[in-house]
């Protein structure tokens, strides 16, 4: 049986990239990857030997992320006391601004659509691999992906839709 460290190490960069795309914070992404690797190592013996390691790790990472989001939602908004909004941006930072806008637009998608777009669009998972990671049928993957692309296209073209409600 191969050493888990040897099998896990080449997958760390892709895990970090996916984690960063989910949380948009380098420190939080590194923590998420570390938690993923710890969980994988602690449950290494329960892993299916015939299963794909990459899909298993991405499923662990995604589940940990969703658990953390649920936990954060229960805790409420936390703001660092030393947080400062500089509000200034140099003109040469256009690429960074475009990347920030794309990530902000991605944030507006429902979690299931965002995760799926990142798995297929960024990490080059096949539909079948993404279905295994998310634990859904391949038809569900295809329909969610279609809805996600459509919503993303609409958000990029039209901007966010303001939700108005009627007050009686």
N, C-alpha and C positions, 0 to 999 in steps of 0.2 A: 504494500500500500504506500502511495506517495506521500511525502511530507505535505501537510496542508499549507504551510507557509510558501512552499515552492509553487503550489497551484494558485494560491490567492494573490501573491505579489504582482503578477502581470496584469491583474484585473483592477488594481487600485486606481490607476489614472482614469479609467472609464467610470468607476464608481464615484470618484471625486467630481468628475465633470457632470454626471447626472445629479449628484447631491447638490452641487452648486446651482444647477439649473432649477432645482426644486426650491431651495431655500434662499438663494441669492445673497449668501454671506459666506465668505471663505472659512471663517472660524467655525460657524455652525455646520457647514458642509463637511469639514474635517472631522468634527465631532460625530456627525451622522455616519460617516464612513467608518470611523473607529468603532462606534457602537455596532455597526453592521458586521465588521470583522470579528468583534468579540462574540456576538451572537452566533456567527457562523462557526467559529472555533469551539464554542461551548456546546454546540449541537452537531458537531462534525460527524459523530457516530450515528446520528439519526438521519443523516442525509442519504437520499437514495443514490447508490453507486452508479446506477444507469442514467440518472438525471443529469441535466446540463448544469454545471457549476455556475456559469455566468447568469443564467436565468434565475437560479436559486438565490444568488447574492442580490440581484436586483429586486427580487420579490421581498427579501428581508429588508433591504434599504427602504423600499417604498412603504412597507408596512410600518417600519419604525418612524418614518416621516409622517405618515397619517396619524399614528398614535400620538406623536409629539404635537401635531396640529390640534388634535382633539383636546389634549391636555392643556395646551396654551389657550384654546378657546374657553375652557372652563375657568382658567385663571384670570382671564381678562387681559387688557392691554397693559404692557409694562414699558415704561420710558426711563432710560438712563438719566440720571440727574445731570451728568456732564455732557449730554448730547447737545451738539451745536449745529445749527443749520447755517452753512456758509453762504449758500445762495448764489455764489459766483461760479461761472464756468468760462474757461478760456475758449476762444474760437477754434483752436486746433483740436478740440476734444469731440469733434463731430461724430466720429465712429463710436466712441464710448456712449454718446448721447443716443445714437441710433440703437445700439445694443440695449441700453437701459429702457428705451421705449418698447422694443420688442419684448423684453422680459416683463415689463409692466403690463403689456397687452396680454401676454401669456398668463399672468397672474389673474386676469379677469375671467379666464376660463374655469369651468368646474374642475375640481381636482382629478376626476377620472379622465377627463379629456386632456388636461395638461400633462398628466403622467404618460398617457398613451402617445401624445405628440412627441414628447421628449424621448421616449423609448424608440419609436420608429424613426423620427426625423433626425435626432441627434446621435443616438447610440446605434443606429442601423440594425435594430432588431427586426426580424421577419414578423409577419402577422402572427404566425404560429408561436414564435418565441414570446411575443408580447402577450398573447392569450394565456400562455403558461405562467408568465410573471404575474399577470393581473388575476388569474384564476377565473377567466370567463371564456365562453365559446368564441371561436374565430369570427363568427358572424357578428357577434357583439363588438368585437374589436373593429371590424370594418365599418359598422354603422356609427360607432363612437368617433372613429377617426374622420369619417365623412362629416359628421356634425361639428367636430372640433375645427376642421379645416374651414368649413363654411362660416362658423362663428368668428374664427380668427380673421378670415378675409373681410368679413363685415366690420369687425372692430378696427382693422387697419384702414379700410376705405372710409368709414363713416364716423369713427371715433366711438367712445363708449355711449351707450344709450342711457339717458337719464330716466330713471324710473319715477314716474309721477303717480301719486295716489290721490284718490278723491276724498276730500274731507267733507263730511256732512254736518 
